[in-house]
Amino acid sequence: MAELKYLSGFGNEFSSEDLRCPGALPEGQNNPQVCPYGLYAEQLSGSAFTCPRSSNKRSWLYRILPSVRHKPFQAYEQKHLTHNWDEVEPDPNQMRWKPFVVGEKTQDFVDGLYTLCGAGEPKSRNGIAIHIYTCNVSMIDRCLYNSDGDFLIVPQQGKLLILTEFGKILVEPNEICVIQQGMRFSVEVFGHSRGYILEVFGVHFELPDLGPIGANGLANPRDFLTPVAWYEDRRVAGGYTVINKYQGKLFSAKQDFSPYNVVAWHGNYAPYKYNLDNFMVVNCVAFDHADPSIFTVLTAKSLRPGVAIADFVIFPPRWGVADHTFRPPYYHRNCMSEFMGLIKGHYEAKEEGFQPGGGSLHSAMTPHGPDTDCFEKASAAKLVPERVAEGTMAFMFESSLSMAVTRWGLETCSRLDKEYYRCWESLRSHFTPSQRSKH
């Protein structure tokens, strides 16, 4: 595969032309009477026209044929993709899933989407969903676009070549990709593939504010990569299938040409990827355990200041140097919901049971924290500078919404670890009322 090229930056005003058609971007205007090369001008809006300039999202695409040329949409088989949060009764227990199975049944990315949990709903444009994808074949003459919201894709097994209207993106495990609302894309795979998806309705992901951290740190804007323009002028005799996720349902329509016919584009609304190794970690250098919000890569803000509909947080390799401190994550009851996944390695608070390709959900106000083995070891450990999470990448989808688990997540997938609670069963009392422990 030829090395792909990208544009650097987050939310920039980009412009790109396929090198085969120099000068394809109109000069001095967006919508000339006749576009260069006889192209059609089409605007893709990611925000209302009247949003403040700082949050206004749109791009102009110059394409061989416009997106509007397709047959009527028909219902498409839903399978395990859902936004029905009332399938089963609520369950506040701590949940952990064994690695999700990539089966031998032939299925591509669309047919391999499985909704695990979520809250809210797309009609009111407020909410989230967490999906698992497992697939073993590429999408051939098929594309997907999401009318409901943005997909943040986290590959865990197998790299993905994602074709978009804006160009090609190669995403490998330990990288993420964001495909924003309305953008058409296809996923090519190179064998058995598995990963996680965070979907948000009504808002877009943005970089978290840095506050007193200052101008630099966490995920730096220059490390986000957006594809350069690439097109194919290909007619499809048997029909090209366009799949639309709309109001939580799937629909398909036929057209006789490839949707990847954008010769040039410009704007600030585009797909992008990010390598998690580029995250600049901020951590405690004196005492106590900083809150995991310092590891936020991207946030999807709610209308309440400081409260996110969803945060994407990672736990990357770093130094642990805190003195007089229990260094692993503390025991916690949180007003937020926390879904965790593991891309590779062993998570520090639970080295056994929490495996790559699996996950855990600690719902709002459900207690959680280190297992017995972790607590005992960390309480007696000699506190010297040490590398933490070396060779590991765990992540968290954290949300202010109280998420419901689907029937597939609780029953059908058969991956729920019903013995998870036992990892805390052997925690014992160390209370000594007659003696106060010293540091």
Salt bridges, closest charged atoms under 4 A:
GLU13 OE1 - ARG58 NH1 3.40
ASP18 OD2 - ARG20 NH2 2.76
GLU42 OE2 - ARG63 NH1 2.92
GLU104 OE2 - HIS192 NE2 3.32
ASP108 OD2 - ARG142 NE 2.88
ASP111 OD2 - LYS79 NZ 3.68
ASP111 OD2 - ARG142 NH2 3.63
ASP141 OD1 - ARG234 NH1 2.97
ASP148 OD2 - LYS245 NZ 2.74
ASP150 OD2 - HIS204 ND1 2.81
GLU165 OE2 - ARG63 NH1 2.75
GLU175 OE2 - LYS273 NZ 3.29
GLU199 OE1 - HIS83 NE2 3.80
GLU199 OE1 - HIS131 NE2 2.79
GLU199 OE2 - LYS245 NZ 2.69
GLU206 OE1 - LYS301 NZ 3.37
ASP209 OD2 - LYS301 NZ 3.32
GLU232 OE2 - ARG234 NH2 3.39
ASP256 OD2 - ARG69 NH2 2.97
GLU338 OE2 - HIS332 ND1 3.48
GLU338 OE1 - HIS368 NE2 3.26
GLU348 OE2 - ARG318 NH2 2.53
ASP373 OD2 - LYS377 NZ 3.26
GLU376 OE2 - ARG428 NE 3.96
GLU376 OE2 - HIS430 NE2 3.14
GLU386 OE2 - ARG327 NH1 3.39
GLU390 OE1 - ARG387 NE 2.63
GLU411 OE1 - ARG407 NH1 3.32
ASP417 OD2 - ARG96 NH2 3.09
GLU419 OE1 - ARG422 NE 2.32
